[in-house]
């Protein structure tokens, strides 16, 4: 494996591990119900659909 290939693998792993904590924290807030990012858009659509 070339140095370029090893560098690419290292970069990919760094991106995955770097994104894991922020995404995990976001999902935890979302599933607890603390975060309703699109609530202002969801409510009228649900009302229109009769949900």
N, C-alpha and C positions, 0 to 999 in steps of 0.2 A: 504494500500500500504506500502510496506517495505521501509526501508531506501535505500536499493540497487536500488529499482525501481525509487525512487525519484531522486537519484543520476544519474541514467541513463537518465532520462528525462531532468535533468538540463544540463548534458553533451551534449545531442543532441541539445537542444536549444542554448547552447553556441556555438556549431559548426555552426549551421545554421546562427545565427546572426553574428558570427565572419566572416563568408564567404560572407555574403550579400554585404558588402561595397566593398571589392576587386573585386568580380565578377561583381557588378554593374559598377564600374569604367572601368573594362576591356571591358564590353559590350558597354559602351558609346564610348570608343575610337574605337572599332571595327565598330560600326554603323556610326560614323563620317568619317570613312575612314582613320584615323590616323594610324591604326595598321594593317599591312598586314603580319602576321606571316609566312604564307606559300606561299607568292607571288612568291618566287623563284622556287617553285615546281609547282604552278598552271599554270604559263605561258607556260612552255613547254607542259604540258598535254593538255591545251586548244588548243595550236597550232597543236598538233598531231590530236586532235579530230575535228579540223576545226571550233571551236567555235569563 
